[in-house]
Amino acid sequence: MHIRTHSPQHPPTVLVVDDDEDVQHITRIALRTLSHEGRPVELLSARSATEALQLMREHPDIGVVLLDVVMESDHAGLDTCRAIRDQLGNTFVRILLRTGQPGRAPEETVVEAYGVDGYLPKAELTSTRLITVVRTALKAYDELVRLEARRRGLETAHESVREMDSDSTWAEFRVESP
């Protein structure tokens, strides 16, 4: 899976997934001035699990997903979490689960079983809290992407050293290997 860091061509992106038009609207209002590293955050919207997964395929650099649990079914959000992590193989995106019915998806169970990065009961969510958790999640996403880039760089360097250490390479330079 190729994950891009945020660049002028790819601003930091948050996907809001909720079938409730009012929740979508209020979320947009709350996050309208959100910026990350001095740049405005792009907001994408989906009103179903299917639409969310399609946007995730089209935009693999989405940094944060605000995901409702209950949409077209009682567990559509949880199924979407599993699909993002398992089918799409996206372990970088930070998934913040929002629910209006916390009893249907108990926090401790859901966080562990579905790879959720945050659990936000809608009744307790203020604009300030929402901005804070999204900003924190974007920072975490960026750090994961940077760590992966470093890991790949080290892997490439390691492969280069292994190739140089082969007898045939040293023979070309008329140097005996140690």
matplotlib code that plots the C-alpha trace (Angstrom):
import matplotlib.pyplot as plt

x = [0.0, 1.4, 0.6, 1.6, 2.5, 0.6, 1.9, 0.6, -1.1, -2.5, -3.6, -4.3, -7.7, -10.4, -13.3, -16.6, -18.8, -22.3, -25.7, -27.2, -27.2, -27.3, -24.3, -22.4, -23.4, -22.4, -19.1, -18.3, -19.1, -16.9, -14.0, -14.2, -11.2, -9.1, -5.6, -2.7, 0.9, -0.3, -2.5, -6.3, -7.7, -9.8, -13.0, -14.6, -18.0, -19.6, -23.1, -22.6, -20.0, -19.9, -19.3, -16.6, -14.7, -14.8, -13.4, -10.7, -9.7, -9.7, -7.8, -5.3, -3.8, -6.8, -5.3, -8.4, -11.8, -14.7, -16.9, -20.4, -21.2, -24.9, -25.7, -27.3, -27.0, -26.3, -22.7, -22.0, -19.3, -17.6, -17.6, -16.1, -13.3, -12.5, -12.6, -10.2, -7.7, -8.1, -9.3, -7.7, -4.7, -4.6, -3.1, -2.0, -5.3, -6.6, -10.2, -12.2, -15.4, -18.4, -21.6, -24.9, -25.6, -22.5, -24.2, -24.3, -20.6, -18.8, -15.7, -13.1, -14.3, -14.5, -11.1, -9.3, -11.3, -11.6, -8.4, -10.1, -7.9, -10.5, -14.0, -16.2, -19.8, -21.7, -23.5, -20.2, -18.6, -18.1, -16.6, -13.4, -13.0, -13.7, -11.0, -8.5, -9.0, -8.8, -5.7, -4.1, -5.1, -3.6, -0.3, -0.3, -1.0, 1.9, 4.2, 3.3, 3.8, 7.2, 8.3, 7.3, 9.3, 12.3, 11.8, 11.7, 14.8, 16.7, 15.5, 16.8, 20.2, 20.4, 19.8, 22.4, 25.0, 24.1, 24.6, 28.0, 29.1, 28.7, 31.9, 31.1, 30.8, 34.0, 35.8, 34.8, 36.8, 39.6, 39.1, 39.0, 36.0, 36.8]
y = [0.0, 3.4, 6.2, 9.7, 12.4, 15.7, 18.0, 21.0, 18.6, 16.4, 18.5, 16.8, 15.0, 14.0, 11.7, 12.2, 9.1, 9.5, 8.9, 11.8, 15.0, 17.1, 15.4, 15.9, 19.6, 20.2, 18.4, 20.6, 23.7, 22.5, 21.7, 24.5, 26.4, 23.4, 23.5, 21.1, 22.2, 25.6, 24.2, 23.9, 20.4, 19.0, 17.4, 14.6, 13.2, 9.8, 8.7, 4.9, 2.3, 1.6, 5.2, 5.5, 2.5, 3.9, 7.2, 5.4, 3.6, 6.8, 8.8, 6.4, 9.4, 10.2, 10.8, 10.5, 8.9, 10.1, 7.1, 6.6, 3.1, 2.8, 3.7, 1.3, -1.4, -1.6, -2.5, -0.8, 1.4, -1.6, -3.5, -0.4, -0.4, -4.0, -3.5, -0.5, -2.4, -5.9, -5.5, -2.2, -2.9, 0.6, 0.6, 4.3, 6.1, 7.0, 5.8, 7.8, 6.0, 8.2, 6.7, 8.0, 4.6, 3.5, 0.4, -1.1, -0.9, -1.0, 1.1, -1.4, -4.2, -2.1, -0.4, -3.8, -5.8, -3.4, -1.3, 1.9, 4.8, 6.8, 6.3, 9.4, 9.2, 11.9, 13.1, 14.0, 15.6, 19.3, 21.3, 21.9, 18.2, 17.2, 19.7, 18.4, 14.7, 15.3, 17.4, 14.8, 12.0, 13.9, 14.3, 10.5, 9.7, 11.9, 10.3, 6.8, 7.8, 9.3, 6.2, 4.0, 6.2, 5.9, 2.1, 1.8, 3.9, 1.7, -1.4, 0.0, 0.9, -2.5, -4.2, -2.0, -3.0, -6.6, -6.3, -4.6, -7.3, -10.0, -11.5, -10.6, -6.9, -6.8, -8.7, -6.0, -3.5, -5.9, -5.8, -8.9, -9.2, -9.2]
z = [0.0, -1.0, 1.5, 0.6, 3.0, 2.9, 0.2, -1.6, -4.1, -1.2, 1.8, 5.1, 4.7, 7.0, 5.9, 7.8, 7.6, 8.9, 7.4, 9.4, 7.4, 10.5, 12.0, 8.7, 8.7, 12.3, 11.8, 8.8, 10.8, 13.8, 11.6, 9.0, 10.4, 11.2, 9.9, 10.2, 9.9, 8.7, 5.9, 5.8, 6.2, 3.4, 4.5, 2.5, 3.3, 3.0, 4.0, 3.9, 4.5, 0.8, -0.1, 2.7, 1.4, -2.2, -1.0, 0.9, -2.3, -4.2, -1.5, 0.2, 2.0, 4.1, 7.5, 9.8, 9.5, 11.7, 11.5, 12.8, 14.1, 13.2, 9.6, 7.1, 9.7, 13.4, 12.7, 9.4, 11.0, 12.6, 9.3, 7.7, 10.3, 9.6, 5.8, 6.0, 8.1, 6.6, 3.0, 2.1, 4.3, 5.6, 9.1, 8.9, 8.8, 12.3, 12.8, 15.3, 16.0, 16.8, 18.2, 19.5, 21.1, 23.1, 24.5, 21.0, 20.6, 24.0, 23.9, 25.2, 23.0, 19.9, 20.2, 20.6, 18.1, 15.2, 15.2, 16.3, 17.4, 19.3, 20.6, 20.8, 22.2, 20.3, 23.4, 25.0, 21.9, 21.8, 19.0, 21.0, 21.8, 18.2, 16.9, 19.5, 18.7, 15.0, 15.2, 17.5, 15.1, 12.1, 14.0, 14.8, 11.1, 9.9, 12.4, 11.2, 7.6, 8.4, 10.3, 7.4, 5.0, 7.3, 7.6, 3.8, 3.5, 5.9, 4.1, 0.8, 2.4, 3.9, 0.6, -1.0, 1.6, 1.1, -2.6, -2.1, 0.3, -2.3, -3.7, -7.2, -6.4, -4.5, -7.2, -9.7, -7.6, -7.0, -3.3, -1.2, 1.0, 4.8]

ax = plt.figure().add_subplot(projection="3d")
ax.plot(x, y, z, "-o")
ax.set_aspect("equal")
plt.show()
